[in-house]
Amino acid sequence: MKVNVSFRPQAEADLIGLYDYIAAEAGHAVAGGYIDRIEAACMALATFPKRGMSRDDIRRGLRTICFERRATIIFQVSDTEVVIVRVLFGGRDSDSALHGLRNE
């Protein structure tokens, strides 16, 4: 069963920041291609939403997956939807970001 996929504002801001960073370092074409692949990986969660590592220790339904060994996608799964919570790149401290989600 397919579910809906949506992005929280912070995840959208993460993607914009990531695009800007990559564009400055490698150009707009490279940045656009990378963001397109991340978004495709997020949208694929509609078909298989329970992949990745469960982080029920932080919040029920919270999961993480790695993307191309450089990014971490943090998402919340329910019976009807997947919500992309954050998209963290490279050296960003994903543990701090995850533990910050306890209070949301």
C-alpha positions as CSV (number, residue, x, y, z in Angstrom):
1,M,0.0,0.0,0.0
2,K,1.4,3.4,-1.0
3,V,1.3,6.3,1.5
4,N,1.7,10.0,0.9
5,V,5.1,11.7,1.3
6,S,5.4,15.3,2.5
7,F,8.3,17.5,3.7
8,R,8.4,19.6,6.8
9,P,9.6,23.2,6.4
10,Q,12.9,22.3,8.1
11,A,13.6,19.5,5.6
12,E,12.8,21.9,2.7
13,A,15.2,24.4,4.2
14,D,17.8,21.6,4.6
15,L,17.5,20.8,0.9
16,I,17.8,24.5,-0.1
17,G,20.9,24.9,2.0
18,L,22.4,21.8,0.6
19,Y,21.7,22.9,-2.9
20,D,23.4,26.3,-2.2
21,Y,26.4,24.6,-0.7
22,I,26.9,22.2,-3.6
23,A,26.2,24.8,-6.2
24,A,28.9,27.0,-4.7
25,E,31.4,24.2,-4.7
26,A,30.6,22.2,-7.8
27,G,28.0,24.2,-9.9
28,H,24.3,24.3,-10.3
29,A,24.0,21.2,-12.5
30,V,25.7,19.0,-10.0
31,A,23.7,20.5,-7.1
32,G,20.4,20.1,-9.0
33,G,21.2,16.5,-9.9
34,Y,22.0,15.6,-6.2
35,I,18.9,17.3,-4.9
36,D,16.8,15.5,-7.5
37,R,18.2,12.1,-6.4
38,I,17.6,12.9,-2.7
39,E,14.0,13.9,-3.5
40,A,13.5,10.7,-5.5
41,A,14.8,8.6,-2.6
42,C,12.3,10.4,-0.3
43,M,9.4,9.8,-2.7
44,A,10.3,6.1,-2.9
45,L,9.5,5.9,0.8
46,A,5.8,6.0,-0.4
47,T,6.2,2.4,-1.5
48,F,8.5,1.0,1.2
49,P,8.1,3.4,4.2
50,K,9.6,1.2,6.9
51,R,13.1,0.9,5.4
52,G,16.1,2.2,7.3
53,M,16.8,2.3,11.0
54,S,14.0,2.6,13.5
55,R,14.5,5.4,16.0
56,D,11.5,4.6,18.2
57,D,13.8,5.3,21.1
58,I,13.4,9.0,20.2
59,R,9.9,9.1,18.8
60,R,7.5,6.4,17.7
61,G,7.6,5.9,14.0
62,L,10.9,7.9,13.5
63,R,13.3,6.3,11.1
64,T,16.6,7.2,9.3
65,I,18.2,6.2,6.1
66,C,21.6,7.1,4.6
67,F,21.7,8.5,1.1
68,E,24.8,8.0,-1.0
69,R,27.0,7.8,2.1
70,R,26.8,11.6,2.4
71,A,23.3,12.5,3.7
72,T,20.9,11.3,6.4
73,I,17.2,11.4,5.7
74,I,15.2,11.6,8.9
75,F,11.5,10.7,8.5
76,Q,8.3,9.9,10.5
77,V,6.1,7.0,9.4
78,S,2.4,6.6,10.2
79,D,-0.2,4.3,8.6
80,T,-1.1,6.9,6.0
81,E,2.0,9.1,5.4
82,V,5.7,9.6,5.5
83,V,6.9,13.0,6.7
84,I,10.4,14.0,5.8
85,V,11.6,15.7,9.0
86,R,15.2,16.6,8.2
87,V,17.9,16.0,5.5
88,L,21.4,16.3,7.0
89,F,24.5,16.4,4.9
90,G,28.0,15.2,5.6
91,G,29.5,16.2,8.8
92,R,26.2,17.5,10.3
93,D,25.6,16.1,13.8
94,S,22.7,13.8,13.1
95,D,22.6,12.6,16.8
96,S,22.0,16.1,18.1
97,A,19.3,16.7,15.4
98,L,17.6,13.4,16.3
99,H,17.6,14.0,20.0
100,G,16.3,17.5,19.4
101,L,13.2,15.8,17.9
102,R,12.2,14.4,21.3
103,N,10.5,17.6,22.3
104,E,8.6,18.3,19.0
